[in-house]
Amino acid sequence: AARPRVLLLSARNGDALAAGREQLAQHLDRHHAGQHGEAWFADAAYTTQVGRRQHGERYAVVAADAAQAAALLRAPDARAVSGRAQQTATVLLFPGQGSQRIGMAAQLYRACTPFRHAFDEVEALVSAELDTSLKTLLWSDQPYHAQRLKQTAFAQPALFAVEYALARTLMAAGIRPAALLGHSLGEVTAAAVAGVFTLADAARIVVLRGRLMQSAAPGAMLAVQAASDRVAAFLAQDVAQGVEIAAINSPRQTVLAGPEDAIGALAARLKADGYPHARLETSHAFHSAAMEPVLAAFEQALAACTLRAPEIPVLSNVSGAWLSAEQATSPAYWAAQIRQPVRFADCARALAEVGGGRAVLIEAGPGQTLSGLLRANHIPAPMQVCAVLDGAAGGDGDDAQTREYSGLLLACARAWSVGNAIDWRLFDEGERPQRTVLPAYPFQRRPYWIDPAPPQATATQGAAAACTAPVASDAATAPASLPQADAPAAEANPIEAVVAALYSEFLGVATVDPDASFFALGGNSLVAVQLVARLRGMFQVDIPLRGLYQSNSVRAIAALVAEQLIAQGPVA
């Protein structure tokens, strides 16, 4: 199967981006019809990554050939992403036990050298502690290994190895996570990525954690579609003896853990009362009193490790808040983390503050369990969620052997689309792509009035002079708080200076590039309405709101104001 590649496209505004997409699609159509091969397509992808200036409005596709890329440029599906470059944080998510599956990451291991190197490093350490080959366990087609992977003693080390290697690959590509969030075992992975544990200690601790938890008394777990306070009322009933809340995943999902018989009886009572619920595929009652007999041994093992404060902020499942240095370096905390309920809903609320509510959340593990839970917690709309190994990135009809690699590229493309710098050379796989000829930037042509400079004043010159009159005459009435933006052309054009200062005031930026897009600087439709109203009041001109969407740089808006003033004629 042809290896998927990322094609990047950016422009200063939406119209230019749309024109650029069609231009590139037509160019790809011509070369595909000319039977140019995979090498040319690799060159084309490489050229879009390194041979173009990157602007604010962005679009990216993950495709295996020119025809597929052209189709995605015209009609996006799950293999295409778009965004606006601005201050956006990136968060890595690590799922817990239950998300593992036989064959996970096998495609990615074969296709992606950086992931392969990262996985080999952690797999060697984990396999040595596990006394079995993790690769054989994960990627064998024997039913025996599929059954072993369901066991806690094997599931947790396997998940840790895949998640840790994924995180290292994403970070090697240039992603710098602002925060990390894991669920149960996933919090341990997050702590290892954040530097709380050394990799060797983490491998040893994760294997021990799985063994100890599996050695506990058998039990069962039940997910209930109800708020924790409603579920708590059922726990007071006799049939629920020994059942506890093991996780609060969202405002409407609570997980219970306890003895098999009690869970069965409680499930029947919930069904009778109309509460949707589902048994979890586990043989133990995690995050409940059933775990207490193993805590001392786990804490003792942790005492032999060197624990450090996290270098990247990590959310605590125990408190639902940010993991403190004191907690991170406490063996007792990590032992309690096995026993205490997972407060994921509280973690989701804390996560909503990252990046001011503007972030890309990448699930670095199999499936999209945490992606779904975060959506159930109603995270802010500017937060985008994507999963690397969910199997959807390949699209219908794609070769199944490339889907995980496509998912990794797509996660990086989504981070790039909102402003993250990605080192795409990491995915060259030993190739030496060359720059090739691609369509030029689709400039949006528009006329501008150029004032003549005759020896004596003319009516046009008088009108042009009048353009600056509002700036001078309104100086006393202009807001005292109007900032002085640092714009290169401000000294030569007083209208541009005022527009730049307004951008600075409304967008909260000290330095304004006169050619930067209003939206790339952080503007939105609400701020656009306020800015246009201020411009109309200051200059007494009729600037349509759509003008800010079509020409939204300081220079373009200043030119629009000047045109309007000149059109009004001389001022008496």
C-alpha positions in Angstrom: 0.0 0.0 0.0 1.2 3.5 -0.8 2.3 5.4 2.3 0.0 8.2 3.4 1.4 11.8 3.2 0.4 15.1 4.5 -0.3 18.1 2.2 -0.5 21.5 3.8 -2.2 24.6 2.5 -2.5 28.1 4.2 -3.6 31.5 3.2 -4.3 34.9 4.7 -8.1 34.6 4.4 -10.8 32.1 3.7 -11.3 33.2 0.0 -7.6 32.8 -0.8 -7.6 29.4 1.0 -10.6 28.1 -1.0 -8.9 29.3 -4.3 -5.7 27.7 -3.3 -7.4 24.4 -2.6 -8.9 24.3 -6.0 -5.7 25.4 -7.7 -3.7 22.6 -6.0 -6.5 20.1 -6.7 -6.4 20.9 -10.4 -2.6 20.6 -10.4 -2.8 17.2 -8.7 -5.4 16.1 -11.3 -3.1 17.0 -14.2 -0.2 15.1 -12.7 -2.2 12.1 -11.7 -3.6 11.9 -15.3 0.0 12.1 -16.5 0.8 9.0 -14.5 3.4 10.7 -12.2 4.3 8.2 -9.6 4.5 8.0 -5.8 7.9 9.8 -5.9 6.4 12.9 -7.4 3.6 12.9 -4.9 6.1 12.6 -2.1 7.9 15.7 -3.6 4.6 17.6 -3.8 3.7 16.8 -0.2 7.2 17.8 0.9 7.0 21.1 -1.0 3.7 22.0 0.8 5.4 21.4 4.1 8.7 23.3 3.7 8.4 25.4 0.5 5.6 27.7 1.4 5.1 30.6 3.9 2.6 29.6 6.5 -0.4 31.9 7.0 -3.2 32.0 9.4 -6.0 30.1 7.6 -5.0 26.5 7.3 -6.1 23.3 5.7 -4.4 19.8 5.6 -5.2 16.5 4.1 -3.7 13.0 4.7 -3.7 11.1 1.4 -1.9 8.1 -0.3 -1.9 9.5 -3.8 -2.5 12.6 -5.9 -6.1 11.6 -6.9 -7.1 11.0 -3.3 -5.5 14.3 -2.2 -7.3 16.2 -4.9 -10.6 14.7 -3.9 -10.0 15.7 -0.2 -9.1 19.3 -1.2 -12.5 19.6 -2.8 -14.7 17.5 -0.5 -13.1 17.0 3.0 -13.9 14.0 5.1 -12.2 12.5 8.2 -8.8 12.7 6.5 -8.9 16.5 6.2 -8.6 19.2 8.9 -8.9 23.0 8.8 -8.2 25.6 11.4 -6.9 29.1 12.2 -3.4 29.5 13.6 -3.6 31.2 17.0 -2.6 30.6 20.6 -3.8 27.1 21.1 -2.6 24.5 23.6 -2.1 20.8 23.0 -3.1 18.2 25.6 -2.3 14.5 25.5 -4.8 12.0 26.8 -4.0 8.4 28.0 -6.9 5.9 28.3 -7.0 3.2 31.0 -7.6 -0.5 31.1 -10.4 -1.7 28.9 -9.3 0.2 25.8 -6.6 -2.4 24.9 -7.1 -4.6 21.8 -5.2 -7.4 20.1 -3.1 -5.9 17.3 -3.1 -2.4 18.6 -0.3 -0.2 17.1 1.0 -3.1 14.9 0.4 -1.1 11.7 2.0 2.0 13.1 5.0 0.0 14.3 5.6 -1.3 10.7 5.0 2.0 9.0 6.6 4.7 11.3 10.3 4.5 12.2 10.1 7.1 15.1 7.3 5.2 16.8 9.1 1.9 16.2 12.2 3.2 18.0 10.2 4.6 20.9 8.2 1.4 21.3 11.3 -0.8 21.1 12.9 1.1 24.0 9.9 0.8 26.4 9.0 -2.7 25.2 12.4 -4.1 26.1 12.0 -2.8 29.7 8.4 -3.9 30.1 9.1 -7.4 28.6 12.0 -7.9 30.9 9.7 -7.3 33.9 6.8 -9.2 32.4 8.9 -12.3 31.5 7.2 -12.5 28.2 7.5 -10.7 24.8 5.1 -7.8 24.7 5.2 -7.9 20.8 4.1 -11.5 20.8 1.4 -10.8 23.2 0.1 -7.8 21.3 0.5 -8.9 17.7 0.0 -12.6 17.7 -3.0 -14.1 15.9 -3.3 -16.8 18.5 -6.5 -16.8 20.6 -4.4 -17.6 23.6 -2.7 -14.3 23.5 -6.0 -12.4 23.0 -7.3 -13.9 26.2 -4.1 -13.0 28.1 -4.4 -9.4 27.0 -7.7 -9.2 28.8 -6.0 -10.0 32.0 -5.0 -7.0 34.2 -1.4 -8.3 34.6 -0.8 -8.0 30.8 -3.3 -5.4 29.8 -1.8 -2.6 31.8 1.9 -3.0 30.7 0.7 -3.3 27.1 -1.3 -0.1 27.2 1.5 1.7 29.0 4.1 0.7 26.3 1.9 1.8 23.4 0.8 5.1 25.0 4.2 6.1 26.2 5.7 5.4 22.7 2.9 7.4 21.1 3.5 10.4 23.3 7.2 10.3 22.6 6.6 10.2 18.9 4.2 13.1 19.0 6.6 15.2 21.1 9.5 14.3 18.8 7.4 15.7 15.9 7.3 19.1 17.7 4.1 18.9 19.8 4.8 20.4 23.2 1.9 19.4 25.5 0.6 22.1 27.8 -1.0 19.4 30.0 -1.5 15.6 30.4 -4.6 13.7 31.4 -5.0 10.0 32.0 -7.7 7.7 33.3 -6.6 5.3 36.1 -3.5 3.5 34.5 -3.4 6.4 32.1 -2.5 8.8 34.9 0.6 6.6 35.6 1.5 6.9 31.9 1.0 10.7 32.0 3.3 10.9 35.1 6.0 8.9 33.3 5.8 11.2 30.2 5.9 14.2 32.6 9.1 12.9 34.2 7.7 11.9 37.6 9.1 8.4 37.0 12.2 7.4 35.0 11.2 5.1 32.1 12.9 2.1 33.8 11.0 2.7 37.1 7.8 3.3 35.3 8.1 0.0 33.4 8.7 -1.9 36.7 5.9 -0.1 38.6 3.4 -0.6 35.8 4.1 -4.4 35.6 3.9 -4.7 39.4 0.7 -2.6 39.5 -1.0 -5.0 37.0 0.1 -8.1 38.9 -1.0 -6.8 42.3 -4.4 -5.6 41.1 -5.0 -8.9 39.4 -4.1 -10.7 42.6 -6.9 -9.0 44.5 -10.2 -10.7 45.2 -12.5 -11.1 42.2 -15.2 -8.5 41.6 -17.3 -6.7 39.0 -17.8 -3.2 37.7 -20.9 -1.5 36.3 -21.3 1.7 34.3 -24.5 3.6 35.0 -26.0 6.4 32.9 -26.8 8.6 35.9 -25.3 11.3 38.0 -23.2 10.2 41.0 -25.7 11.7 43.6 -28.6 9.7 42.1 -26.4 6.5 42.1 -25.4 7.1 45.7 -29.0 6.7 46.7 -29.0 3.2 45.4 -25.8 2.4 47.3 -27.6 2.9 50.6 -29.9 -0.1 49.8 -29.3 -3.5 51.2 -28.7 -5.1 47.8 -25.7 -2.8 47.2 -23.7 -3.9 50.2 -20.0 -3.6 49.4 -20.6 -1.6 46.2 -18.8 1.7 45.8 -18.4 4.5 43.3 -15.2 3.7 41.4 -15.3 6.5 38.9 -17.3 9.7 38.1 -16.7 10.0 34.4 -19.2 12.7 33.5 -22.2 14.5 34.9 -24.3 11.5 33.6 -22.0 8.5 33.9 -20.9 6.8 37.1 -19.0 3.6 37.4 -19.6 1.2 40.4 -17.4 -1.6 41.7 -18.0 -4.3 44.2 -18.6 -8.0 44.8 -20.0 -10.0 41.8 -23.3 -10.9 43.6 -23.9 -7.3 44.8 -23.3 -5.8 41.4 -25.7 -8.3 39.8 -28.4 -7.5 42.3 -27.9 -3.7 41.9 -28.0 -4.0 38.1 -31.4 -5.7 38.4 -32.7 -2.9 40.7 -31.3 -0.2 38.3 -33.0 -1.9 35.4 -36.3 -2.0 37.2 -36.1 1.7 37.9 -35.2 2.5 34.3 -31.5 3.5 34.6 -29.4 2.4 31.6 -26.3 0.5 32.6 -23.7 -1.9 31.3 -21.3 -4.4 32.8 -17.6 -3.7 32.2 -15.4 -6.4 30.9 -13.2 -6.9 34.0 -12.7 -9.6 36.6 -12.0 -7.2 39.5 -13.5 -4.3 41.4 -10.9 -1.6 40.7 -10.9 1.6 42.7 -12.7 0.0 45.6 -12.1 -1.6 49.0 -11.1 -4.8 47.1 -7.8 -3.1 46.3 -6.8 -2.4 49.9 -4.8 -5.6 50.5 -2.3 -4.8 47.7 -1.7 -1.1 48.6 1.1 -1.6 51.1 3.2 -3.8 48.7 2.8 -1.2 45.9 3.7 1.7 48.2 6.8 -0.2 49.4 7.9 -0.7 45.8 7.4 2.9 45.0 9.6 3.9 47.9 12.5 2.5 46.0 11.9 4.8 43.0 13.2 8.3 42.5 10.1 10.4 42.2 10.2 14.0 40.8 7.8 16.8 40.4 6.1 16.8 37.0 7.8 18.8 34.2 4.4 19.0 32.4 1.2 19.7 34.3 -0.7 16.5 35.0 -4.3 16.2 36.3 -4.9 14.0 39.3 -7.6 11.3 39.2 -7.7 11.4 43.0 -8.4 15.1 43.5 -9.7 16.1 40.1 -7.3 19.0 40.2 -3.7 19.5 39.1 -1.2 17.0 40.5 1.1 18.8 43.0 4.8 18.2 43.5 4.0 16.8 47.0 1.5 14.3 45.5 3.7 13.3 42.6 6.7 12.5 44.9 4.6 10.6 47.5 4.5 6.7 47.2 1.3 6.9 49.3 -0.4 9.0 46.7 0.2 6.4 43.9 -1.0 3.6 46.1 -4.1 5.5 47.0 -4.7 6.2 43.3 -5.4 2.4 42.9 -8.0 2.6 45.7 -9.8 6.0 45.3 -12.5 6.7 42.7 -11.4 8.3 39.4 -12.7 11.9 39.4 -12.6 12.3 35.7 -15.5 14.7 35.5 -13.6 17.1 37.8 -10.5 16.6 35.7 -12.5 17.6 32.6 -13.6 20.8 34.3 -10.0 21.7 35.2 -8.9 20.8 31.6 -11.4 23.3 30.2 -9.2 26.1 31.6 -6.1 25.0 29.6 -5.2 27.5 26.9 -8.1 29.7 27.9 -10.5 27.0 26.7 -8.7 26.7 23.3 -6.8 23.4 22.9 -6.3 20.4 20.7 -6.8 17.2 22.8 -5.0 14.2 21.3 -5.9 10.7 22.6 -2.5 8.9 22.6 -3.8 5.4 22.9 -6.1 2.8 21.4 -9.7 3.8 20.7 -11.4 7.1 21.6 -12.8 6.4 25.1 -11.5 9.6 26.6 -12.5 11.6 23.6 -16.1 10.5 24.1 -16.0 11.1 27.8 -14.7 14.7 27.3 -17.5 15.4 24.8 -19.9 14.0 27.4 -18.5 16.6 29.9 -19.3 19.4 27.4 -15.8 20.8 27.0 -15.6 24.3 25.5 -16.4 24.4 21.7 -12.9 25.7 20.8 -11.4 22.5 22.2 -10.9 19.9 19.4 -10.6 16.2 20.3 -8.9 13.6 18.1 -7.7 10.0 18.6 -4.6 8.6 17.0 -5.5 4.9 17.0 -9.3 5.0 16.5 -9.1 3.4 13.1 -11.2 6.1 11.4 -8.5 8.1 9.8 -8.0 5.7 6.9 -11.4 6.4 5.4 -13.6 4.1 3.5 -11.8 1.9 1.0 -8.3 2.7 2.3 -5.8 0.0 2.9 -6.2 -1.2 6.5 -2.5 -1.4 6.8 -2.1 2.4 6.8 -4.9 3.6 9.1 -2.9 3.9 12.3 -0.2 5.8 10.4 -2.8 8.0 8.9 -4.2 8.6 12.4 -0.8 9.8 13.7 -0.3 12.1 10.7 -3.8 13.5 11.1 -3.3 14.2 14.8 -0.1 16.2 13.9 -2.0 17.9 11.0 -4.7 19.0 13.4 -2.1 20.4 15.8 -0.5 22.3 12.9 -3.8 23.7 11.7 -4.2 25.7 14.9 -0.7 27.0 15.0 1.7 24.3 16.3 5.0 23.9 14.5 5.5 20.3 13.3 8.7 18.8 12.2 7.4 16.9 9.2 10.9 15.6 8.3 10.4 13.1 11.1 8.1 11.1 8.8 10.3 11.0 5.7 11.2 7.4 6.5 14.6 7.7 4.9 13.4 9.2 1.7 15.0 12.3 0.2 12.1 14.3 -1.2 12.8 17.3 -3.4 11.0 20.5 -3.9 8.8 20.6 -7.0 6.7 23.2 -8.9 3.3 23.8 -7.3 0.7 26.6 -7.9 1.7 30.0 -6.6 -0.2 31.8 -3.8 -3.7 32.8 -5.0 -3.6 36.5 -4.4 -6.9 38.2 -4.0 -6.7 41.1 -6.5 -8.4 44.4 -5.6 -7.9 48.0 -6.9 -6.4 50.7 -4.7 -6.6 54.5 -5.3 -3.2 56.1 -5.8 -3.2 59.9 -5.2 -1.4 62.0 -7.8 1.1 64.6 -6.7 0.5 67.7 -8.9 2.4 71.0 -8.1 -0.8 72.5 -6.7 -3.6 71.2 -4.6 -6.5 69.6 -6.4 -9.9 68.4 -5.3 -8.6 64.8 -5.0 -5.7 66.0 -2.9 -8.1 67.9 -0.7 -10.2 64.8 -0.2 -7.1 62.8 0.6 -6.0 65.3 3.1 -9.4 65.2 4.6 -8.8 61.5 5.3 -6.5 62.3 8.1 -8.8 65.0 9.6 -10.8 62.6 11.8 -7.6 61.3 13.3 -6.4 64.7 14.3 -9.7 66.3 15.3 -10.9 63.3 17.3 -7.6 63.1 19.3 -9.2 64.8 22.3 -12.3 62.5 22.3 -10.6 59.2 21.5 -10.5 56.8 24.4 -7.5 57.5 26.6 -6.9 53.8 26.9 -6.4 53.4 23.1 -3.0 51.6 22.9 -0.2 52.6 20.5 0.3 49.4 18.4 3.8 48.8 17.0 3.0 48.7 13.3 5.7 49.1 10.6 3.7 51.4 8.4 2.1 53.5 11.1 4.3 56.5 10.7 3.6 56.8 6.9 -0.2 56.3 7.2 -2.1 57.9 10.1 -5.3 55.9 9.2 -3.3 52.7 9.4 -1.9 53.8 12.8 -5.4 54.2 14.2 -6.6 50.9 12.8 -3.5 49.1 14.2 -4.2 50.7 17.6 -7.8 49.5 17.5 -6.6 45.9 16.6 -4.3 46.1 19.6 -7.1 47.3 21.9 -9.7 44.8 20.8 -7.4 41.8 20.4 -5.1 42.4 23.3 -1.9 42.2 21.3 1.0 44.7 21.7 2.5 44.3 18.3 0.3 44.2 15.2 1.6 43.1 11.8 -0.2 45.3 9.3 -0.6 42.3 6.9 -1.8 39.8 9.6 -5.3 38.5 9.4 -7.8 39.9 12.1 -8.9 36.3 12.7 -5.3 34.9 12.8 -4.6 37.5 15.6 -7.4 36.0 17.7 -10.5 37.9 16.4 -13.9 36.4 16.2 -17.4 37.5 14.9 -18.3 39.3 18.1 -15.2 41.3 18.2 -15.6 42.0 14.5 -19.0 43.7 15.1 -17.5 45.9 17.9 -14.5 46.9 15.8 -16.6 47.8 12.7 -18.9 49.9 15.0 -15.8 51.8 16.4 -14.4 52.4 12.9 -17.7 53.8 11.7 -18.0 56.1 14.6 -14.4 57.4 14.4 -14.3 58.0 10.7 -18.0 58.5 9.9 -17.8 56.0 7.0 -20.1 53.1 6.1 -17.9 50.0 6.5 -19.9 46.8 5.9 -19.3 44.0 8.3 -18.5 41.7 5.5 -15.6 44.0 4.6 -13.8 42.7 7.7 -14.3 39.1 6.6 -13.1 39.7 3.1 -10.2 42.1 3.8 -9.2 41.8 7.4 -5.6 43.0 7.8 -4.8 46.4 9.2 -3.4 47.5 5.8 -6.5 46.4 4.0 -9.0 47.9 6.4 -7.1 51.2 6.4 -7.2 51.2 2.6 -11.0 50.6 2.8 -11.5 53.5 5.2 -9.4 55.8 2.9 -11.4 54.8 -0.1 -14.7 55.6 1.7 -13.3 59.0 2.8 -12.2 59.9 -0.7 -15.5 58.9 -2.1 -17.2 61.4 0.2 -15.5 64.3 -1.6 -13.9 67.4 -0.2 -15.0 68.5 3.3 -16.0 72.2 3.5 
